[in-house]
C-alpha cells in the first residue's frame, strides 16, 4: 500500500550511498502519477524546505515566526517564489543551511516550469503542505547529526 511504499523509501533513504538528489528522484519515481509535472514537484520541495526552516526556528526559539509568511497556507505562484527565497535567507541567517542541494533542485524545477505553471492555488497549497508533512523523509546527514528534526 502507499504508506508501506513511503516506509520502504524511508529505509532506503538512510543508505549512505544515496545523494540527496537521488533520494528525491527515487521518491518522485515511486509516486510518478501524483507528481506528473514540474510545478507540483517545485511546490512540494518548497514545502519540504520550509518545514526545515520551521524545525530549525522551533529548536532555536521555541517558536516559528516564519509561519506568518505562509499566508495561512493559502498560497499562489508568487507567494511560493517569495517564500522559497525567504526560506533560503532564513537558513543562512541561522547558519544552518544544510539544504543547498535541495535549493538547487527546487530552482531547477522552477526553471523547467518557465511560464507553464497551470495549477490552481488550491493545488499549489496542497502540494506545498504535502511537502511540509513529508519533509522528515528528506533529511541530510548534517541535519541528523544536529538533530534538527521535527519537535513540534
Residue pairs with C-beta under 8 A, 6 or more apart in sequence:
5 30
5 31
6 134
6 137
9 26
9 27
9 30
9 137
10 137
12 18
12 26
13 23
13 26
13 137
13 138
13 139
16 141
18 26
19 101
20 101
20 102
20 105
20 138
20 140
21 101
21 105
23 137
23 138
24 45
24 102
24 105
24 138
27 137
27 138
28 35
28 41
34 40
35 41
35 44
37 119
38 109
38 110
38 112
38 113
39 109
39 113
39 116
39 117
39 118
39 119
39 124
40 119
40 123
40 127
41 109
42 80
42 106
42 109
42 110
42 113
43 75
43 80
43 119
43 123
43 124
43 127
43 128
43 131
44 127
44 128
44 130
44 131
44 134
45 102
45 105
45 106
45 109
45 131
46 80
46 83
46 84
46 87
46 106
46 128
46 131
47 127
47 128
47 129
47 130
47 131
47 132
47 133
47 135
48 102
48 131
48 132
48 134
48 135
48 138
49 84
49 87
49 88
49 99
49 102
49 103
49 106
49 131
50 66
50 70
50 83
50 87
50 128
50 131
50 132
51 131
51 132
51 133
51 135
51 150
52 87
52 91
52 98
52 99
52 102
52 135
52 143
52 148
53 66
53 87
53 90
53 91
54 64
54 66
54 67
54 132
54 152
55 135
55 148
55 149
55 150
55 151
55 152
56 91
56 94
56 96
56 148
57 63
57 64
57 65
57 66
57 90
57 94
58 64
58 151
58 152
59 148
59 151
60 94
64 152
66 86
66 87
66 90
69 82
69 83
69 86
70 79
70 83
71 79
73 125
73 128
73 129
74 121
74 125
75 83
75 121
75 124
75 125
75 128
76 121
76 124
77 117
77 119
77 124
80 124
80 128
81 110
84 103
84 106
84 110
88 97
88 103
91 97
91 98
91 99
96 146
96 148
97 103
98 140
98 142
98 143
98 146
99 140
102 138
119 127
135 150
136 149
136 150
139 149
143 149
